[in-house]
């Protein structure tokens, strides 16, 4: 660490008390010394907070000279501080207050102003432990205490690797790199994507970000501070929040997606606050928002207006009669929580729910989330719905239910208890509209729903046919537009080829003209030389005749 030549040490607290210890030999170019029994200051001393170059500092005046307490420079000049506080090692020092466990460093105000003019002021570090001033250590050569600083070079401060032990077989090699789109990358305060080294696979648990990039580009701290944050305590779980891999004969730390989220929630940086506010808002909408809020969230994700999202989720803008089909999950996940007692039900069988409503399937599904959705491991998913004439709704429902009940093995049987998401067991309600079907039968059921749609559509049949015709027309329009775009692009490519050929021909003619110009210049030069020679001969002849 390079310290200013006019920095002085001394056991000086933040409140410089009149009559306390004071550094001596202030006027020299080197460090001041503090004796075992320090003398009383000869001049007056006072302290106050002043603004220097737009920043506020504690300025102390000693013997007519203004000094700044170095602790206040951590954020503006971090290069002059260590990354770890050291205990005072000079036992011969005596101090006026027991709380003075570490020597303090004072720098002159003139030096500080010059440093602030020569280099930009970095943003304050808000993540990880703050560095501290160096403590005193006895200089064995002179017998006086001087400052000792643990310098950190740029390479060492950015270190995020460590050597791999030869016998360490537990570390796996680094996974392959993953390419992310700008929408999938983390963003900075201005919304611009941040380039982080990303490896693994594009899944919630498989995506890995290099810790050094996360520290420097996302959190605004050093990899060393990030490692300390990860390793200290039990907030970060290995293999869940971070992993260590073997890469180029060194151990490199990578942070998982959940680990980055956890780091952002712990950070006080403006970027982290922006992310946590956004994530908290989305979680609140998912957990406690109404249908309009959730539809708006879906619209934000899909990039469509709120009303359009509501129309899509409700299938039609007005409530209509529907016979719907939902899936709750597989038997393997629900056998214990729903106490499924079907003897022939395999783990890959699917638990389905049928029902009828006159208010639209979206509204009924929202109600099922508050009922069936409370059962542990239930994952409600919409599969199919029949738009029926209201007069034919109950007839359609009865025929659908009769089909399911005709398969005796499909009828849902349970032992009378359910396990909810809160872990408590409750008596099960009668589930007459729930069935357990083989996974391969789900496609057959969906085809039957299409057939029932044609049979019970009633007044909706013509509407559905018109809708299908419009969809087909849109599909054909898309195909025609794609063909026209290909033809247009082909024409552009042909024109580009012709233009390039013309440019090459023009360049060739330019070279030919340039060659002719050179020949003409040489010919003119020869003619000029011949004329000069002829004139010289004529002058010689005239001189002889004369």
Secondary structure, DSSP 8 states (H G I E B T S, - for coil): ----TT-EEE---SS--TTS-----TTSSS-----TT----SS-EEEEEEEETTEEEEEEEETTEEEEEGGGGTTT-GGGSBSS------TT---SSTT--S-EEEEEHHHHHHHHHHS-------SS---B---EEE-TTTSSEEE------HHHHT--EEE--TT--S--B---B----GGGS-B-TTS-B----EEE-SSTTTEEEEHHHIIIIIISS-HHHHHHHHHSSSSS-BTTTEEEEEETTEEEEEEEHHHHHHHHHH--SHHHHHHHHHHHHHHHHHHH--HHHHHHHHHHHHT--HHHHHHHHHSSSS---EEEEEEEEEHHHHTTTTTB--TT--TT-EEEEEEEESS-HHHHHHHHHTTGGGBTT---EEEEEEE--GGGHHHHHHHHHHHHHTSGGGB--B-SEEEBTTS-EEE----TTEEEE-TTHHHHHHHHHHHHHHHH-TTHHHHHHHHHHHHHHHHHHHHHHHHHHHHHHHHHHHHHHHHHHHHHHHHHHHHHHHHHHHHHHHHHHHHHHHHHHHHHHHHHHHHHH-
